[in-house]
């Protein structure tokens, strides 16, 4: 006659079998997990422009220089090579880069004295339009004018530093002469010409 199993022993055997099964499954899962499982992963792509190119930075216009007066005026910064057109309500209607002249004015207050829209040859031998004169410096006419010549190709009279090889840099192809003409792009020159009638204050800051 077969012996009966003790109920307690049967229950213990079942429990042990279950624990062994769970341990086996856990080991299988551990072996299949990646080694860098402690690093969070994401499938979210880096934001780009619709074309796939990086999103360009947003242009932030430079503020009107402090101490440049009040009311309607043209503000010109020599150091920043920049012009601001400011109206009576202290709103900047336009701001833009310029090419400084080799002969620079002293900081101070001036006013528009003469305007000429037609094309002419400037003292720097460039073809210019929308000439807005506001005085003279060292006996040379001082003023703004527009040109088709790229601003970075204009000789501003800055002393060139040594080239990477240590040799002297070649001279600029555009002769500056003795010029006090501040040059801008055509659309900026047209805007200044329309904004500033004779008598408009021009404030030059360092």
C-alpha positions in Angstrom: 0.0 0.0 0.0 1.4 3.4 -1.1 2.3 5.9 1.5 0.4 9.2 1.7 2.4 12.4 1.4 2.3 14.7 4.3 0.2 17.7 3.2 2.9 20.1 4.6 5.6 18.5 2.6 3.6 18.8 -0.7 2.9 22.4 -0.1 6.6 23.1 0.5 7.6 21.3 -2.6 5.2 23.4 -4.8 6.5 26.6 -3.2 10.1 25.7 -3.9 9.3 24.9 -7.5 7.6 28.2 -8.0 10.5 30.1 -6.5 13.0 28.3 -8.8 10.9 29.2 -11.8 10.7 32.9 -10.8 14.5 33.0 -10.3 15.1 31.4 -13.7 12.9 34.0 -15.5 14.6 36.9 -13.6 18.0 35.6 -14.6 16.9 35.4 -18.2 15.6 39.0 -18.1 18.9 40.2 -16.5 21.0 38.6 -19.2 19.0 40.2 -22.0 19.0 43.7 -20.5 21.5 46.3 -21.9 24.6 47.1 -20.0 23.8 50.8 -19.8 20.3 50.3 -18.4 21.0 52.9 -15.8 21.0 55.7 -18.5 17.7 57.0 -19.6 17.0 56.8 -23.3 14.8 59.0 -25.5 13.8 58.8 -29.1 12.9 62.5 -29.3 14.9 64.1 -32.2 16.8 67.4 -31.7 14.6 70.4 -33.0 15.7 71.6 -36.4 14.4 73.9 -39.1 12.0 72.4 -41.6 14.9 72.0 -44.1 16.9 70.1 -41.5 19.3 72.9 -40.9 19.9 74.3 -37.4 17.5 77.1 -36.3 19.4 80.5 -36.8 19.7 82.8 -33.8 17.2 85.7 -33.4 18.6 89.1 -34.3 18.4 91.5 -31.3 18.9 95.1 -32.5 21.4 97.2 -30.4 19.8 99.9 -28.3 20.2 103.6 -28.9 23.4 104.7 -27.1 22.9 106.4 -23.8 23.5 110.2 -23.7 22.6 110.6 -27.4 20.0 113.3 -26.8 16.2 113.3 -27.1 13.6 114.0 -29.8 13.9 113.3 -33.5 17.5 112.8 -34.4 20.1 110.7 -36.2 22.5 108.9 -33.9 25.9 107.7 -35.2 28.3 105.6 -33.1 31.9 105.6 -34.3 32.9 102.6 -32.2 30.0 100.5 -33.2 29.9 101.7 -36.8 26.1 102.0 -36.5 23.3 104.5 -37.1 19.9 104.9 -35.5 16.9 106.9 -36.8 14.9 108.0 -33.7 11.6 109.8 -33.9 10.0 112.4 -31.6 8.5 109.7 -29.4 11.9 108.1 -28.8 11.1 105.1 -31.1 13.8 103.6 -33.2 12.4 103.6 -36.7 15.5 102.1 -38.3 19.0 101.0 -37.3 21.8 99.7 -39.5 25.5 99.2 -39.9 27.8 101.6 -41.7 31.4 101.8 -42.9 33.2 104.4 -41.0 35.2 107.1 -42.9 39.0 107.2 -42.6 38.7 110.8 -41.3 36.3 110.7 -38.4 34.3 113.5 -36.8 34.6 114.5 -33.1 31.7 113.3 -30.9 29.1 116.0 -30.5 26.0 117.5 -31.8 25.6 118.5 -35.5 22.7 119.0 -37.9 21.9 118.2 -41.5 23.1 121.1 -43.7 22.9 119.7 -47.3 21.2 116.8 -49.1 21.7 115.4 -52.6 19.8 112.5 -54.0 21.6 112.1 -57.4 24.5 109.8 -58.0 28.0 111.3 -57.7 31.6 110.3 -57.0 32.5 110.6 -53.3 35.8 111.7 -51.8 36.7 108.1 -51.5 36.2 107.5 -55.2 33.1 105.4 -54.7 29.8 106.0 -56.6 27.4 107.3 -54.0 23.7 108.4 -53.8 21.4 109.9 -51.1 24.1 112.1 -49.7 23.3 113.7 -46.4 25.9 116.2 -45.2 26.1 117.5 -41.7 29.3 119.5 -41.6 33.0 119.2 -42.3 36.1 117.8 -40.6 39.6 118.9 -41.4 38.1 120.9 -44.3 36.6 117.7 -45.8 32.8 117.4 -46.3 31.3 115.2 -43.5 28.2 113.2 -44.1 26.4 109.9 -44.9 25.8 108.4 -48.3 24.7 105.1 -49.8 26.9 103.0 -52.1 26.6 99.7 -54.0 30.1 98.7 -52.8 29.9 96.0 -50.1 30.6 97.7 -46.7 33.3 95.1 -45.8 35.2 96.1 -49.0 35.5 99.8 -48.1 38.8 101.2 -46.8 37.8 102.7 -43.4 41.4 103.8 -42.6 41.9 101.2 -39.9 45.4 100.0 -39.5 45.7 96.4 -40.7 47.3 93.9 -38.4 49.8 91.2 -39.5 48.5 88.3 -41.4 48.7 84.8 -39.9 51.9 84.1 -41.8 53.5 87.3 -40.4 53.6 89.0 -43.8 52.0 92.4 -44.4 48.4 92.5 -45.6 47.7 93.8 -49.1 46.2 97.3 -49.3 42.5 97.7 -49.8 41.5 97.8 -53.5 39.3 100.9 -52.9 41.4 104.0 -52.2 40.0 106.0 -49.3 41.8 109.3 -50.0 41.0 112.0 -47.5 37.4 111.1 -47.0 34.9 111.8 -44.2 32.1 110.0 -45.9 30.2 107.4 -43.8 28.8 104.7 -46.2 25.7 102.6 -46.0 23.7 100.1 -48.1 21.4 101.7 -50.7 18.1 101.0 -48.8 19.5 102.3 -45.5 20.8 105.4 -47.3 17.4 106.0 -48.9 15.7 105.7 -45.5 18.0 108.2 -43.9 17.6 110.7 -46.8 13.8 110.5 -46.4 13.9 110.7 -42.6 16.3 113.7 -42.1 15.4 117.0 -43.7 17.9 119.9 -43.5 18.1 121.0 -39.8 17.7 117.5 -38.3 20.0 116.9 -35.4 22.8 114.4 -35.9 24.4 113.2 -32.7 27.8 111.6 -33.0 28.9 109.4 -30.0 32.3 107.7 -29.5 
